[in-house]
């Protein structure tokens, strides 16, 4: 019988955020596939767990993925972990999950912290609808093309960014989006956690004078919906529809005026012509 692949969420800063179930899973699996074994061994040492590990990251995922699948097919169980947060989210773990399903191997999630959700929650920014864009490419044309595609995006946008790339990213965002309100969330769950409510231009000024430190989540307000401009004919047609639904002409004209912003009297006269 095949083993099982466990997706284990790990702390994004505070080791106290590891769930009891995650700790139990790390204890019971046969081996652990980690983005960086040097990072994961610190977590295991904190828990007093000794477990065979192998690395699984972007540049070795093809050959290492096959090795992991072979071991799973032979009945071993594996916990897949990233350096921080949930594996397979903006992470090569998504390829491992796909491979597991393609080979008929069961996959089980052991949920844990996620920087994107944690940052959005603590930011106070609109969270009803949002889009997670992950890390932007270091390639300048590629980064600008990505941002250009989001210029009219109305949902709140969430990005990850490293400190050494932050300033250039903010400048490209300003050039593409205009001077929007943003929240910068840094060092989540750590001692120096900080939420900065500002604008793109103000953030650029701040970090030009003081180089940024720590890992950032950038949360950008979406584009404002363009206000529709109604023509007089459209307003008259709308009023006539209200009449067909049973409204008196004067009431229909008033409703149409409230919706379109045009004058009630003009709409009423147009309805009579």
Secondary structure, 3 states (H helix, E strand, C coil): CCCEEEEECECCCCHHHCCHHHHHHHHHCCEEEECCHHHHHHHHHHHCCCCCEEECCCCCHHHHHHHHHHHHHCCCCEEEECCCECCCCCCCHHHHHHHHHHCCCEEEEECCCCHHHHHHHHHCCCCCCEEEEEECCCCHHHHHHHHHHCCCCCCEEEEEECHHHHHHHHHHHHHHHCCCEEEEEECCCCCCCEEEEEEHHHHHHHHHHCCCCCCEEEEECCCCCCCCCCCHHHHHHHHHHHHHCCCCHHHHHHHHHHHHCCCHHHHHHHHHC
